[in-house]
Amino acid sequence: MIGTDSGELVQGRDMAEGMVCWKCGAAIGDQPMPLARLAECSACHADLHVCRLCEFYDSRVAKACREPVAEEVQDKQRANFCGYFQMKAGAYGGRDDRVSRRARSQLEDLFGGSPGGTEQNNAETVSRSEADEARERLEQLFGSGGKSKR
């Protein structure tokens, strides 16, 4: 059962309406309610009776669970036997690629230009001074490692 804003409890098929897979975002309304422990998403085959799809899941608190008496579940993305499981609407967060974008930006700053761009980076088009400058930046970033130039 799930509580609504108006305070009424909803169960059965109505409970699954608007629910989506925590991993791929596909609708999981075709699943019988309450979710079986081994229920899987029909689109990506991810387990559904998992902490990531639970109302109590919160990565910012101890054991990533706001339910104070629930036993700790080690793998939050695998099916479990938690008796406090309550499906959460909006569990799909999408892919957060901020870290990836920042790393790509740092690489572009380091080497200049974007990968796969129209610039050709071969021996004829890159001057020796640009190559030396790139090597110096790499050595500053990673250290020389005690190896000598060849």
Backbone torsions as a table, in degrees:
resi	resn	phi	psi	omega
1	MET	NA	147.4	178.9
2	ILE	-128.2	138.2	175.9
3	GLY	-84.6	142.8	177.6
4	THR	-104.5	174.5	179.2
5	ASP	-60.0	-31.0	-178.6
6	SER	-82.8	-3.0	176.6
7	GLY	93.6	-8.5	180.0
8	GLU	-80.0	153.6	179.7
9	LEU	-98.7	138.8	-178.8
10	VAL	-118.5	138.1	177.2
11	GLN	-140.9	173.8	178.5
12	GLY	71.5	-148.7	-177.4
13	ARG	-58.3	-37.2	-179.7
14	ASP	-59.2	-29.5	-178.5
15	MET	-66.5	-32.9	-176.2
16	ALA	-84.2	-12.8	179.2
17	GLU	-62.9	129.9	179.9
18	GLY	82.7	-2.8	178.7
19	MET	-86.3	142.4	-179.1
20	VAL	-130.7	158.1	178.3
21	CYS	-63.2	137.8	180.0
22	TRP	-68.5	-23.9	-174.1
23	LYS	-94.7	-43.7	-174.6
24	CYS	-115.5	-13.7	178.7
25	GLY	86.4	4.1	179.6
26	ALA	-71.7	147.1	178.3
27	ALA	-63.6	138.2	179.6
28	ILE	-117.3	26.1	-179.8
29	GLY	-64.8	-16.5	179.9
30	ASP	-79.6	-6.9	-179.1
31	GLN	-80.3	138.3	175.2
32	PRO	-68.3	142.3	-178.8
33	MET	-109.5	145.9	-5.6
34	PRO	-67.9	158.0	-176.8
35	LEU	-61.4	135.0	173.4
36	ALA	-73.4	156.0	-178.6
37	ARG	-59.3	-34.5	-177.2
38	LEU	-102.3	20.4	178.5
39	ALA	-63.1	141.2	179.8
40	GLU	-125.7	151.2	173.8
41	CYS	-68.0	133.4	-179.6
42	SER	-72.4	-19.5	-179.1
43	ALA	-87.8	-48.9	-174.5
44	CYS	-115.1	-3.7	178.9
45	HIS	63.6	24.4	175.2
46	ALA	-77.1	147.2	174.3
47	ASP	-61.7	144.6	-178.8
48	LEU	-107.7	-27.3	178.9
49	HIS	-85.0	67.3	-174.4
50	VAL	-128.0	159.7	179.8
51	CYS	-58.0	-37.3	-176.8
52	ARG	-62.2	-19.6	-179.5
53	LEU	-106.1	12.4	-175.9
54	CYS	-100.5	145.9	178.3
55	GLU	-59.8	-30.0	-176.6
56	PHE	-87.6	-7.4	-178.6
57	TYR	-68.5	128.0	177.4
58	ASP	-154.1	108.1	-175.7
59	SER	-67.2	-10.0	-178.0
60	ARG	-88.3	-6.4	-178.6
61	VAL	-112.6	167.3	179.5
62	ALA	-57.3	136.8	-179.7
63	LYS	60.0	10.1	178.0
64	ALA	58.1	30.4	-179.1
65	CYS	-142.5	129.5	179.4
66	ARG	-86.2	-6.6	177.0
67	GLU	-81.5	113.0	-170.5
68	PRO	-68.3	-25.7	-175.8
69	VAL	-103.8	-1.2	179.8
70	ALA	-70.2	142.1	176.0
71	GLU	-71.2	148.8	-178.6
72	GLU	-68.2	136.2	174.8
73	VAL	-108.3	123.4	-176.1
74	GLN	-69.5	-50.7	-176.7
75	ASP	-101.4	106.1	-174.7
76	LYS	-74.4	-5.8	-177.6
77	GLN	-111.0	7.0	179.5
78	ARG	-116.1	153.5	180.0
79	ALA	-57.8	143.0	-179.1
80	ASN	-141.1	175.7	-177.1
81	PHE	-102.8	16.7	-175.6
82	CYS	-58.7	125.7	179.5
83	GLY	-80.4	-8.5	-178.8
84	TYR	-96.7	2.8	-176.8
85	PHE	-57.8	126.7	173.6
86	GLN	-134.9	121.8	-178.4
87	MET	-59.3	141.1	-179.6
88	LYS	-114.8	130.2	173.6
89	ALA	-73.1	143.2	176.9
90	GLY	78.2	25.9	-179.3
91	ALA	-72.6	-20.9	179.7
92	TYR	-77.2	119.0	-178.3
93	GLY	-100.6	-3.5	-176.2
94	GLY	73.7	173.7	-179.5
95	ARG	-87.4	125.3	179.2
96	ASP	-94.5	104.2	-177.0
97	ASP	-107.7	28.0	177.8
98	ARG	-61.6	-42.2	-179.6
99	VAL	-63.3	-43.0	179.8
100	SER	-62.6	-44.0	179.6
101	ARG	-64.0	-40.0	-180.0
102	ARG	-65.3	-42.7	178.8
103	ALA	-63.6	-42.8	178.9
104	ARG	-62.1	-41.2	179.5
105	SER	-63.1	-40.8	178.3
106	GLN	-65.4	-38.6	176.9
107	LEU	-65.0	-41.6	178.8
108	GLU	-63.9	-39.6	177.3
109	ASP	-64.3	-38.3	-177.3
110	LEU	-71.3	-45.3	-174.6
111	PHE	-102.9	-8.4	179.2
112	GLY	77.2	137.2	178.6
113	GLY	73.2	177.0	179.3
114	SER	-106.5	146.9	179.3
115	PRO	-64.7	142.7	179.7
116	GLY	75.6	11.5	-179.9
117	GLY	-74.3	-170.8	-177.4
118	THR	-82.9	-13.0	179.2
119	GLU	-70.4	140.2	175.2
120	GLN	-102.5	122.0	-178.9
121	ASN	-104.6	72.6	175.6
122	ASN	-115.3	179.3	-173.4
123	ALA	-61.3	-33.6	-176.9
124	GLU	-74.0	-35.0	-172.9
125	THR	-91.0	-17.7	-179.0
126	VAL	-100.2	121.7	-179.3
127	SER	-73.7	159.7	-178.6
128	ARG	-62.2	-37.2	-178.2
129	SER	-65.6	-36.3	177.2
130	GLU	-66.4	-39.8	178.8
131	ALA	-65.7	-42.3	178.0
132	ASP	-62.8	-41.5	179.5
133	GLU	-62.6	-42.3	178.5
134	ALA	-63.8	-42.1	179.0
135	ARG	-61.6	-42.8	179.0
136	GLU	-61.8	-42.1	178.5
137	ARG	-63.6	-40.6	177.7
138	LEU	-63.8	-43.7	179.5
139	GLU	-64.6	-35.8	176.1
140	GLN	-66.0	-39.2	-177.5
141	LEU	-72.9	-47.2	-173.8
142	PHE	-108.1	-9.0	-176.0
143	GLY	83.7	160.4	-177.1
144	SER	-78.8	-19.8	178.8
145	GLY	71.4	10.9	177.2
146	GLY	74.9	7.1	179.6
147	LYS	-90.3	143.2	179.5
148	SER	-91.0	160.5	177.3
149	LYS	-70.1	149.0	179.7
150	ARG	-97.3	NA	NA
